[in-house]
């Protein structure tokens, strides 16, 4: 009886720890504290969100003189502006996020996702 109870309790504790491990990823934010997103339709490290798309999903603009940490680089947009990339993926804001910590764009259309480490 004690052995069976110990095994069941162990399984319950292991199962309870799984959601904690899954949520341990750290959300990557911009220098201004706003949530950053990637777009599944971007291919080959090139941005594909322009026009109306970019109005809703503004690119995270970069300057040639700026440097960021590991995993960060820039890509040139079709208008010549620089956009930050993270792990080779162009990075965007979501216009509907109004304050730090908002992440209302996560999962939009099944193709927009917050960046996490």
Buried (B, 14 or more C-beta within 10 A) or exposed (E): EEEEEEEEEEEEEEEEEEEEEEEEEEEBBBEEEBBBBBBEEBEEEBBEBEEEBBEBBBBBBBEEEEEEEEEBBBBEBEEEBBBBBBBEBBBBBBEEBEEEEEBEBBEBEEEBBBBEE
